[in-house]
Amino acid sequence: MEYPWPSLLAARAPTIPEILLTLAVAILAFMFWRLSRHQECHYEGEPEGRIDTSLRALAGSTHSRLTPGNRFELIQDEAFFDAIDQAIRSARHTIHLETFLWEKGEAATLVAHCLEEASRRGVQVRLLLDAVGSKNACPDQLRNLRQAGATVRRFRRIEIANLGRWNVRDHRKILVIDGHTAFIGGHCITDSWFKDGPKLPRFRDLSACITGPIVAEIQSCFFENWTENTGELFVDDTTFPPLKAQGDTLMHLAYVKADQSPSSVQVLHHLSIAYAKERIRIQNPYFIPDKTASDALARAARRGVDVRIMIPAHEATDSPIAERAGHHAIRGLLEAGVRVFFYQKTLIHQKVIVIDGLWAGIGSSNFDDRSFEINDELTLGIADTTIAHQLETIFENDLQECREVDLETWKNRPLFNKLLDGAIHLFNEQF
């Protein structure tokens, strides 16, 4: 029998132009990859002070500043839609809405109708939708909004002009009314948040209504992507009105992604974990920590911090691939003393971290490399014990729908599952 190996070995060597072309393609691919990601945060210290005595350092290190005089109202689950419906109807000058998911259905119909009515009564409506997240939006709905006078834009369409940035998505969820009232959190404009589905009840989620001087920073966050997409500048006081104190809560906002530096959202999460002295509570739907983040949580547990993490159970996730990628880190966390809970009722979508009952973060960011290094996100830092305790109470109440992960049971999972988790985790930045 003849074997093909001699003929393969005798195949011609690549020509110089072929080698140069291959190198050029590889260099271009690397350049595009670098455009879509940022430096990682590698903080391994353990600050001596408590988080509430280091707030200026925490805010300053995340390109922000402490802003006093704010009021915070937590909004849970489907109550979000009633809240923004009332807010939109109250608008007199401007409505700015930025979101990742906007899909055809009852939720989008409700919000679009409110925006259309506002536009027809003379309110300046600006709607910014991520081009990928809104691919299932109803075209007629958006056309009607434009005809009513609203400005509707898609962020970073998949086109040549955005080559190299296709993978950088706008994952923020922001609504700003007249420059003085803001909503931020995890809710998207789809029916999964609005009503029970055929497989799962409506998603579990948290957002917040905020008034006070911090709203100007949230408006600036909206402006960042709006002006990139449109070139429009905000130059009047109806967009940035004078803002008086509405409460006594200190806040700071992380959203900046300085070129070649770690994103402020990633730095905020890593530093807040390092400051923890007693307890950490995390609720997140897509928990896919890289080694640096896993090590930070493990160090906290080993120094005696009670670290508890709540993520969706297998039967409640909407992304089995992301679930697999996240499972890769669980054994190491359990061995360090971290407690992990699977929420079973439906997809738990809130993005919350609470430190020592003193400080909390809430926003759009998942606990993964895509949010920390690639996507545009925001996390609101809140230095208020009442709000922190409220979020801790929500965590405790949600435990009723959870099962805790046992280390021995987890270690004895089938080898195939472990190998699959590890293989998928290699591509964790893409989930």
N, C-alpha and C positions, 0 to 999 in steps of 0.2 A: 504494500500500500504506500502511495506517495503522500507526504505531508506538506502542507502549504508553507511551513516556516521558512525554508530557504528562499522561496519567492517573495515572502514578506520582508525578509531581511535584505533582499536585493532591491526593494522598492527605492525609487529615487529620493534623494535628500531634498528637503524644501529649499526653494530658491531664496535669495536674499530679499527680493520684494515680498515674498510670502511671509518671511520671518518678520520684516518690518511692519507689514500690515497686521500680523497677529499681535505684535508688541503694541501697536497704536490702538488696536481695539481693547487690549487689556488695560492700557493706561487710561483710556476714555472711561471704561467701566469702573475703574478705581476712582477716577475723579467724580463721576456721577454718584458713586456710593458715598464718598466723603461729603458731597453737597447735602446729602440727606441725613447726616448724623452729626453729633456733637461729641466733644470731649466727655469722658465719664468722670463722675465725682468719686474720688478715692480717699475720703476722709476716714481715718481710723482712730482718731483721738476720742477721749472721754472727758469732756469739759467738767470742771469741778462744780460750777454753778448750776442752779435749777433753771429750767427753761423760762420761768416767769421773771427771773432776774437777768436774763440775757436776751431780751426781746429786741433791743436795738441791733445787737450783733446778728441775730437771726434774720431780721428784716433787711439790714444793710448787706448781708452776704448774699441775699437773693434779689438784689437790685431794686429794693423797695425801701419804704420808711414806715415807721409806726404812725398810724393815723387814729387819733382819738375821736370820740363823739359820735359813734355809730350805733345803729340799732339793727338787731338781727332777729329774724323770725323764721323758724324752721318749717318747711313744708314737706309733707310726706305723701308719697304714692300719687294717686289720681287727683288729690286736692290741688296739685300743681296747676292743672288746666283751668280750674275755677279761678285760681289766684291770678294767673296771667291774663285770663279773659277780662277780669275786672280791671286789672292794671291797664291793659290796652284800651279799654273803653274810656278810661279816665284821662288818657293822653291828650295834651293840647298842642304840643309843638313837634316833638320827635319821638319816634319809636325805632330802636335799633335792636334787631334780633339776629344772632349768629348761632348756628347750630351745625352739628355733624349729620345726624340722621333726620331726614324729612321724607316720609313715605306716604304714598296715596292711602287714604283711609279716613276714618271719622275724626281722629285727632288733628290731622292736617287740615281737614275741611273746617273744623271749628276755628283753628288759629288763623287760617287764611281768610275766613269770613270776617273775623274781628279786625284783621289788618286792612282788609279791603274797605270796610266801613270807616275805619280811622282815616285812611288815605282820602276817601271821598269827602270827608268833612274838613280836609285841609291840613291834616297832620303829615309831616314828612316821614314816610316809612322807608327804612333801609333794611333789606333782608339779605343776609349773606349765608349761603348754603355751601357746605363742602361739596365739590363736584362729584366725588365718589359716593359719599354718604347720602346724597340726594338723587342718585341715579334712578330711583323708583318713585320720584315725585310725579304728581299729576301735571302734565304740560298745560292743560286748560286752566288749572288752578293758578299756576304762576303767570300765565298770560293774562288772566283776569286781574291779578294784582297789578301787573304793569299797566294795563289799560285804566285802572283806577288811579294811577299816578304814583304807585310805589316803585322804588328802585330795587330790582332783584338781581343779584349777582351770584355766579357759581365760582367758588374759590379753587384755583389751580386746576383748570380743566386738563384733561389728558390730551395735550397738544404740543407741537414742537417748541413753542415759546416757553413751555415749562419743563422741557427735557432736563432731566437731572433732579427735578424736584417733584416728580409725579408721586413719589412715595411719601412726601411730607404732607400730611393731611391736617385740616383744621378740625380738631376734636373738641374745641371749646363749646360751651353752652352758655350764652349770655343774652339777657334781655335788659335793655336800659330804657326807661320811660322818662322823657322830658329832662334827662340829665340828672334827675334827683332820686330815682328809685331803680334798683337793679335786682335782677334774679340771676343766680348762678347755681350750679350743681350738676346732677347727672342726667336729668330728664331729657329725652329726645322727643321729637314730634312724630311719633308713630303710635299705632294702636296697641303695641305691646305694653306701653305705659298707661294706656287710656282705658282698656277693658280686658277682661279675661279672654285668653285665646283657646284654641282647640286642644292644645297640649298642656299649657301652663297658665296659671292665673296671671293677671297683670303683674308686671315686674315690680319688685320692691326697690324704692329709690328715695333719695333725699335731695332737696334743693333748698334754697334760702332766699328770702326777700330782705334786701338791705337798703337802708337809708342812712344818710350822713355823708361826711366828707370823703369816705373811701369810694363812693360812687364815681367820683371824678377819675380815679385810677382804673376802675372797671370800664368806664367810657373810653379811656385811653387804650385799654386792651382791645376793645372793639375796633377803635380807630386804626390800630396797627395793621390788621389784615384788610380792613375796608380800603384804606388808602393804597395798599399794595395792589389791590384788585381794580380800583377805580381811578386813582390819582387825586381823588377829591380831598380837600382839606376842610376841617371844621373851624370856622373863624367867628362864630357868633356866640353870644352868651345863652342862647336857648339850648345849645348843645353842651356847653360847660357853664352852667349857671352858678352863682355863689351858693355854697352849701353850708348851712348852719348845723350845729350839733343836734342830733336826734336821739342820742342815748349816751351811754358812758362806756361803750365797748371799744377797746383797742383792737385795730385790725391792720393787716398788711397783706399785699397781693403779690404772688409770685407768678410771672408769666413770661419774663424776658428769656430769650435764647441768644445770648451774645455769641458772635462767630468764634468758633474754636474754643469755647469755654463750656463747662457743664451748664445745662439749662437750670434756671432758677428753681423750677419745680423739683428737679432731682436733688439739688443742693438742699432745698427745704426739707424734703423727706429724710435725707441722710443725717442732716444736722439735728433735726427734732428727735430722731431715734437715739442719736449720741447723747443728747441732753437728758434722756429719760433716767429717772432714779427709782421709780416705784412700779409703774405699769404703762403698758402700751396697748392700745386697742386699734385694730385695723379691720375695716370692712371694705372689700374691693372685689369686683366681679372678675377681673383678669389679673390674677396675682402670679406673675412670672418673674420673680426676682433673679437677676444675674448673680454671679458669685459675690460681687462687692456688696450688693444689697442683702443677700443671705447672710454674709459674714457680719454685717452691721446688726442684724436682728439676733443672730446667734450670740454675738458679744454682749448684747444687752441682756439676754436671758442668762448668760453665764455669770454676769455681775449681780444677779439677783432680781432683775426686773421681771415682773409678771407680764409676759408677752403673749397676747391672744390675737389670733387672726381668723377672720370669718370670710369664707369664699363659697361659691356655689357648689353644691353637690353634683355628682355626675348626672343625675336625673333632672337637674334644674339648669344646667349650663346651656347657653345658646351657641357655644363654640367648643366642640369636643377637641379640636386641635390645640386651641389655647389652653384648655384644661390639661391636656397631656403635657404640654411644655411646662406648665406650672407645677405639675406633680413631681418633676425631676428634683425640685429643691426641698420637698417636704421632709424626706427622711433626715437630712442634715439638720433641719430646723427642729424636728422632734427630738433628735439626739442631744441638741443643745438645751432642751427644756422649753422650747416654744410650744404653746398649745394651739392646735389647728382645729377649726370647726367647719363642717360642711352644712351650708344652709339648704334645706331640702324642699321647701314649699314652692319656690319659683326662683327665677334669676334675681339674685341680690345685686343691685347695680350701683348702690351708693359708694362714693369714693371718699372715705373718711379715715382720718387718723387722729387719735386722742393721746396726749402725753400727760401722765401723772394727774389727771383731772384738773390741769391748769391751763392747757392750751389745746386747740384743735385745728385741724386743717380739713377743708371741704372744697370740692371743685369737680373738675372734669377728668383729672389724671388717673389713669390706671397705674397699678404698681408693676410696671414692666418697662423694658427698654424702649419700646415704641413710644410710650408717653414721655419717658424721661429724656430720650435722646433724639427723637425724630419728630413726632407730632407737635403742633401748636396746642398748648394746654394752659390752664390756670388753676391755681390752688389758693384759696383765701385762708390766711392765718388768723386765728381768733384767740386773743388772750383774755378769756373770760371764764371763770370757774363755773358759773351757772350754765353756760352753753356747753362747756366741756362735760359737766355732769349729766346734762340732758342727753348728749350723744352717748355717753357711757351707759345710761339707762336704756337707751334704744338698743345698744349692743346686748345688754343683759336680757331684755325682752325678746330679742331675735334669737337668743340661744334656745328658746323653747321649740324652735323649728329646726334645730341643728342636731347632728350627731358628731361627737368628738372623734378625731382620728387617733387610733391606738398605735404606738410605735411597733410593737411586736406584730400586730396584724399587717401593718404597712410593710414591714421588712419581709414578710412571708408572701407578698403578692407574687404572681407568676413572673418568671424571668422575662417572658416576652413583653409584658407590660413595662417592666423596668427598662428594657432595651429600647422599646418604642418611645417611652418618655424621654430618654436621653437623646435619641436621634432627632426627635422633633424639637427639643430644646436648643439644638445647634442653630436653629433658624428663629430663635425667640424674638428677635427684633421685628419680625414681620407680622406678629400676631397682635 
